[in-house]
Amino acid sequence: MNLSGDFYKGKKVLLTGHTGFKGTWMCRVLLEMGAEVTGYALEPPTVPGLFDLVGAERDMRSIKGDIRDLEHLKKGFKEVRPEIVIHMAAQPLVRESYKNPVYTYDVNVMGTVNVLECMRLTDSVRSFVNVTTDKVYKNREWEWGYRENEELNGFDPYSNSKSCSELVTESYKNSFFADGAAISTARAGNVIGGGDFAKDRIVPDCLRAVEAGQDIVVRNPYSVRPYQHVLEPVFAYLLIAQKQYQDGRFAGNYNIGPDLETCLSTKDLVEGFCGCWKEISGKEVHWRQEKQENAVHEAGYLKLDCSRMKTVFGWNPVWGKAEMLKRTVEWMYAYVCGDDVKAVMNRQIGEYARCGKLT
């Protein structure tokens, strides 16, 4: 895969959304690689929150701020003068976007504008990755994976706001960065892993049910998503950021998702979780379907074609279905038992890096 840990040693990296689930994993990986990490985000979005559980703030510079506050964000850029910027701050939930569409667009669209504007005014930035989502595409519910040249037109406010974020990025890239920072967008599939406590996500729902001694409730058991362990996109983002830093011709749009075996229905994912939980804890867990009245629209079928990542970078997913579920449940069981989840997290990062031959 040619991702070099030595490359990030001493590099100044600014990460927005660092207090979130995926952002915290990114922080830990960058810190393990020796980067000088600065985060810009609001307080952790959940209680409990992974960022606080692993004490991430002790190991990095953490700026608490709203991505919509342009002047505060400018100040952060001016102080840090980052070389690499990874934009992960977002309102990331589909169902929440139906409740608060204006807030969702404000964060996901104007937040992106603000980051790009700060970059325009900061000549130190050489590499930028805007993390969007697999849901940016106009979903036609077809059986094959979407490619990077497919139409961008997400259905719901969350998905559509991320489509808009892609368009904003392309406009700034064309207008202001033709000879400046290398800019890419990364469209990742659904991520799972230890430390996700968000509402309205199936794996956190599994954990909450286990903690409460209840059945797991599933809304749409037959919806299919490109599930992957959180470390898959995190390492892929870093690969893109590194390669385009070294050669701007690598800048572009990239899908990041699993191979076909890990494009799972919600039913298959939950049954896999139940099996892993029994294997690790010795305890049975059950699930049931519960239809909701006036449920919001959710895509039934969604896959990504990741041929471009594989062809351009020689990238491939490292952990398949079984390993993805095992690592997720392993972390959750440690959390339920009150064990050192930071140690589990660091060990999983090392094991992933070794499996993927990432040095």
N, C-alpha and C positions, 0 to 999 in steps of 0.2 A: 504493500500500500504506500510505502515511501513517506509516511508521516514521521518526521524526526523530532523526538523530544528535545534534542539539542537546539533545534531552531528556535523554540520558544524561550529558552533560557535568557533571562534578562530583558525580554521584549516587553514593552509597555502595552498592555491590552486593556481596553475599556469595554466592559460588558454591561449592557442595559438588561434589566430584568433579572439581576443576579440573585435576588432573594427568593425566586420561585423554585419549583421542583427541578426543572431542567437546568435552570441557571445555576443552582447550587452544585449539581453534578459537574457542570462546565467549570465552575470555580475550582473544585477539587482537582479536576484533571489538569487545568492550567497551573495550579500551584504545585502539583507533583512534577510538572515539566519545568519548573523554575521561572515561570513568567512573573512579571510585576503586574498584579491584577488590581484593577479598580472597578468597582461595581457602581451602577447608578440605578436606583429603584426605590419604590415605596417599601414600607415594612412588609415582611413575609405575608403572602396573601391568605394563609390558612393558619389555624391554631389546632393542633401543633403545626409547626413549619419545619421543613428539613433544614433550612438555613440556620435556624436557632438550635435545632437538635444536635448538629455536628459542630457548633461553635465556629462557623465559617468566618465570622467577622473578625476573629482574633488573628487570622492569618493573612488578611488583605485589607485594602482600603475600601471602605463601604460608604458611598455618598447616598444619603436618604433624600430622594427627590422625585417629583412627578415628571414623567416624560413629556407632559403637556406644558411644563414650565420652561419656556425657551431660554429665558435669561439665566435661570439657575443652571440649566444644562450647559449653556455657553461657558459659564464660570467653571464648571467641572472640566470641560474640554481644555480650557485655557490653562488650568492648573496642572492637568495630567499630561497634556500633549501626547496622546496615544499614537502608537504606530499601527495598531490593529484595533478595529472596532467590530464587535459582534452584537447585533441588535436583536434582543430576545424579549424585551418588554412588550407586553400585550395584555389585552383582555381576551383570554384564550378559550372561553366556553361558549358553545353554540347556544345552549338554553338560556344562559345569562344574557346573550346578545338580543334575544327576543324581549327580555324584560327591560333592558337598558340599551336600546340601539344607538342613541345619540352618544352616550358615554363610550360605547364600543367603537364607533367611528372616530370619535375624538382621540382616543388612545391609539388605535391601530393605524389610522391614517395620518392625523396631525402629529402624532408621536414620531412616525417615520420621517415626516417633513422636518421636524425639529432636529432629529439626529443628523439628517443629511445637510441641513443648514449649518449646523455646528461643524460638520466636516468641511464644508465649503470655506469656512472661516479659519480652519486649522490645517496648516500646511504639513504637519507631521504625519498625518494619516496616509498610509500606503496601501492598506487592505481593509475592505469592509464587506461583511456578510450580513445580509438581512434575512433573518429566519422567519419564514412565513408558514405555509401549511400545505398539505396535500389537497385541502378543500378549496384552493384557489380556482380550480378548474370548473367549467360548466359541466355538471355531473349528468351524463346521459344514461347512467345505470348500465353501461355495457360491461362485457366480461373481461376485456383486455385493459391493460394499464394505460393511464394517461401519460403522454410524452410532453416534454417541455414546450413544444410548439402548439399545444392544444389551446383552445379558447379559454381565457380567464374570465370567469363570471360566476363567482360563488353565489349560492341561492340565498342563504340566511344572512343576517347582518354581520355575524362574525366572519363567515367565509368570504362574503363580498368585501368587507373592510380589508381583508388580507389581499384580495385581488387588487383593490385600490392601492394598497401598500406596494405591491409589485409595480404598478404603473407609475406611481410617484418615484420609485427608485430608478426606473428606466428613464424617466424624464430628467431627473437630476444628473444621472450618469451621462446622458447625451448632451445636456446643456452646460454642465459645469466641470465634468471630470474626464473629458476626452483625453487629456494628457496628464491627468492626476491620479488619484487613488484608484486601484483596481476594485471593482464592485461586482458582487454576485448576490443572487437570491437563492435560498435553499428551501425546498418544499418537502418537508418531512412527513412521513406517515405517523400514525398514532403511536405514542410512546408509552411504555409501562416500565416500572422499576420501583425500587424501594424509596419511600419518602414522599410519594404523591398522596396528598390528603385532600385534593380538590373535590368539590361537590359535583354531582352529575357525571362522574367518570366511573367506568365499570370496575376497575381494579381497586380504587379507593373504597368503592361501595362494598367490594368483597371483604376488605379489611375491617370496615365498620361493622359488617354483619358478623364476622368472626369474633370481634371484640365483644359484641352484644349477645353472642350466643344465639343468633337468629339465622334464618334462611337468607341467602343472597337473592335479592329481587332483581329480575331482569326485565327491561321494557321491550327490547327488540332483539330476541334471541337469534334471528336469522340475518341481521345486518352484517355485512362483511367489511373488514377494515384491514389495512396493511400494518399490523401490530409489529413493534420492534422494541428491544430493550433500549432504554434511554441512552446508553453509552454508544449505540450505533450512530445516531445523528450527531452526538456531541463530538466524537472523533472525526466524523465526516466534515462537520463545519470547520474544524481545525485544519483538516487536510486542504480544504478549499482555500481557507485564509492563507495558509502557508504557501501553497503553489502559486496563487495569483500575486502574492507579495514578491515572490522570486521571479515571476514572469507574468506580466499583465495579460498576456494572451489567454490565460486560463480563466479569466473572468467571464461569467455568464449565468445562466439559470440551471439549477440542478435538482432533480428528484432524488430523495433519499428514503428508501424503503426496503422492506425485506424481500427475500425470495418467495416464490409462490406458496411454499409450505407454511409460511407464517402469515399469509393473508387469511385470517380466520373469521368465522362467524362469532358473534358474541357468545353463543351457546358453547362452541368449541373452546373458546378462551376460558369461560367460567368453569367448564368441566375439567379443563386442564389445571386450573387453579385449585379446584377441590381435590383433585388427585395428588397434586404436589403438597398441599397442606396436610393431607392425611399421611403422606410418606414422611414428611419432616416432623410433624407434631404428634402423629398417631391418633388424631381426632377427625371424626367425620364432619364434613360440611355439606349442606344441601342447598339447592337453588330452586326457585320457582319463577314462572313468568307472571307478571302482573300488568295488565293493560291499563293505560292511563286515559282518563277522559280529556278531550281537547288537547291531545298531545301535539307538540310542535313538529314541523317537518324535519325529518332526519333522513339523510341519504341511506338507501338500502344496500348499495354496492359501490365500492370504491377501491381501486388498485392503482399502483404507480408502475410505470416502466422506468427502471433505473439504468437502462443501457448506457446512457451518456456518462454517468459517474463511473461505471465499470470500464468503459472504453477510454475515456480521457485520463482517468487517474489509476486504473487498475484496481479500483475499490470493489470490495465484496462484503456483504454482511458477515459477521463473525459468529454470532450466537443465533442458532435456529430456535424453533418453537420450544423444544424441551429445555434447552439451556436458559432461554429467556424467562420462562415460567419459574424454573428452579431458582434462578438468581433473585427474582422478584419476591418469591415466597420466603426464601432464605432471609432476606433483609426484614421482611414483615414479621417473621417469627421471632427474630432477634429483638425487634422493637416491642412486640407484645410481651416478651420475656424480660424486658428491661436490660438487655445486653448492650454492649458498646456498638451502636449502629455506625459511628464514624469509622471504627476499625473494620467493620464489615464492608462499608463503602470503599475504603481505601484498598482493601484486599481484592474486591471485585474489579476495581479499576486496573490493578496490577495484573490480575488474571486475564482480563479482557485484552490488555495490551500484549501480553505474551501469546495468547491464542491467535491474535491478529498479526503477530510478528511486527509490532509497532515499537520501534526503538528510538 
